[in-house]
Protein backbone atom coordinates (compact mmCIF):
# COMPACT_ATOMS: atom_id res chain seq x y z
CA UNK A 1 0.00 0.00 0.00
CA UNK A 2 2.81 2.42 0.81
CA UNK A 3 4.28 1.87 -2.65
CA UNK A 4 1.01 3.01 -4.24
CA UNK A 5 0.98 6.31 -2.33
CA UNK A 6 4.14 7.75 -3.81
CA UNK A 7 6.32 10.41 -2.25
CA UNK A 8 3.61 13.08 -2.07
CA UNK A 9 1.13 10.66 -0.52
CA UNK A 10 3.59 9.57 2.15
CA UNK A 11 4.44 13.20 2.88
CA UNK A 12 0.74 13.99 3.19
CA UNK A 13 0.19 11.14 5.65
CA UNK A 14 3.19 12.28 7.72
CA UNK A 15 1.94 15.88 7.79
CA UNK A 16 -1.53 14.66 8.78
CA UNK A 17 -0.12 12.53 11.61
CA UNK A 18 2.13 15.38 12.75
CA UNK A 19 -0.84 17.74 12.88
CA UNK A 20 -2.91 15.31 14.91
CA UNK A 21 0.14 14.78 17.16
CA UNK A 22 0.42 18.51 17.84
CA UNK A 23 -3.27 18.70 18.72
CA UNK A 24 -2.96 15.56 20.88
CA UNK A 25 -0.11 17.14 22.79
CA UNK A 26 -2.41 20.03 23.71
CA UNK A 27 -5.78 18.25 23.99
CA UNK A 28 -6.01 14.45 23.52
CA UNK A 29 -9.82 14.36 23.38
CA UNK A 30 -9.96 16.81 20.48
CA UNK A 31 -7.19 14.87 18.72
CA UNK A 32 -9.20 11.65 19.06
CA UNK A 33 -12.19 13.39 17.49
CA UNK A 34 -10.08 14.71 14.62
CA UNK A 35 -8.67 11.22 14.08
CA UNK A 36 -12.15 9.73 13.91
CA UNK A 37 -13.27 12.38 11.41
CA UNK A 38 -10.22 11.73 9.21
CA UNK A 39 -10.82 7.97 9.39
CA UNK A 40 -14.45 8.54 8.41
CA UNK A 41 -13.41 10.61 5.39
CA UNK A 42 -10.92 7.94 4.31
CA UNK A 43 -13.49 5.13 4.61
CA UNK A 44 -16.11 7.17 2.75
CA UNK A 45 -13.70 8.01 -0.08
CA UNK A 46 -12.57 4.38 -0.27
CA UNK A 47 -16.18 3.21 -0.53
CA UNK A 48 -17.01 5.77 -3.22
CA UNK A 49 -13.93 5.00 -5.30
CA UNK A 50 -14.32 1.23 -5.01
CA UNK A 51 -18.00 1.52 -5.96
CA UNK A 52 -17.09 3.68 -8.94
CA UNK A 53 -14.39 1.26 -10.06
CA UNK A 54 -16.79 -1.63 -9.57
CA UNK A 55 -19.32 0.01 -11.84
CA UNK A 56 -16.65 0.12 -14.55
CA UNK A 57 -15.81 -3.54 -14.00
CA UNK A 58 -12.61 -2.89 -12.05
CA UNK A 59 -13.91 -3.67 -8.56
CA UNK A 60 -10.94 -5.75 -7.42
CA UNK A 61 -8.44 -2.92 -7.82
CA UNK A 62 -8.98 -1.35 -4.38
CA UNK A 63 -8.16 -4.45 -2.37
CA UNK A 64 -11.56 -5.00 -0.82
CA UNK A 65 -14.09 -2.56 0.45
CA UNK A 66 -17.46 -1.81 -1.11
CA UNK A 67 -18.63 -2.83 -4.50
CA UNK A 68 -21.62 -4.16 -6.35
CA UNK A 69 -20.83 -7.88 -6.61
C-alpha positions as CSV (number, residue, x, y, z in Angstrom):
1,X,0.0,0.0,0.0
2,X,2.8,2.4,0.8
3,X,4.3,1.9,-2.6
4,X,1.0,3.0,-4.2
5,X,1.0,6.3,-2.3
6,X,4.1,7.7,-3.8
7,X,6.3,10.4,-2.3
8,X,3.6,13.1,-2.1
9,X,1.1,10.7,-0.5
10,X,3.6,9.6,2.1
11,X,4.4,13.2,2.9
12,X,0.7,14.0,3.2
13,X,0.2,11.1,5.7
14,X,3.2,12.3,7.7
15,X,1.9,15.9,7.8
16,X,-1.5,14.7,8.8
17,X,-0.1,12.5,11.6
18,X,2.1,15.4,12.8
19,X,-0.8,17.7,12.9
20,X,-2.9,15.3,14.9
21,X,0.1,14.8,17.2
22,X,0.4,18.5,17.8
23,X,-3.3,18.7,18.7
24,X,-3.0,15.6,20.9
25,X,-0.1,17.1,22.8
26,X,-2.4,20.0,23.7
27,X,-5.8,18.2,24.0
28,X,-6.0,14.5,23.5
29,X,-9.8,14.4,23.4
30,X,-10.0,16.8,20.5
31,X,-7.2,14.9,18.7
32,X,-9.2,11.6,19.1
33,X,-12.2,13.4,17.5
34,X,-10.1,14.7,14.6
35,X,-8.7,11.2,14.1
36,X,-12.2,9.7,13.9
37,X,-13.3,12.4,11.4
38,X,-10.2,11.7,9.2
39,X,-10.8,8.0,9.4
40,X,-14.4,8.5,8.4
41,X,-13.4,10.6,5.4
42,X,-10.9,7.9,4.3
43,X,-13.5,5.1,4.6
44,X,-16.1,7.2,2.8
45,X,-13.7,8.0,-0.1
46,X,-12.6,4.4,-0.3
47,X,-16.2,3.2,-0.5
48,X,-17.0,5.8,-3.2
49,X,-13.9,5.0,-5.3
50,X,-14.3,1.2,-5.0
51,X,-18.0,1.5,-6.0
52,X,-17.1,3.7,-8.9
53,X,-14.4,1.3,-10.1
54,X,-16.8,-1.6,-9.6
55,X,-19.3,0.0,-11.8
56,X,-16.7,0.1,-14.5
57,X,-15.8,-3.5,-14.0
58,X,-12.6,-2.9,-12.0
59,X,-13.9,-3.7,-8.6
60,X,-10.9,-5.7,-7.4
61,X,-8.4,-2.9,-7.8
62,X,-9.0,-1.4,-4.4
63,X,-8.2,-4.4,-2.4
64,X,-11.6,-5.0,-0.8
65,X,-14.1,-2.6,0.4
66,X,-17.5,-1.8,-1.1
67,X,-18.6,-2.8,-4.5
68,X,-21.6,-4.2,-6.3
69,X,-20.8,-7.9,-6.6
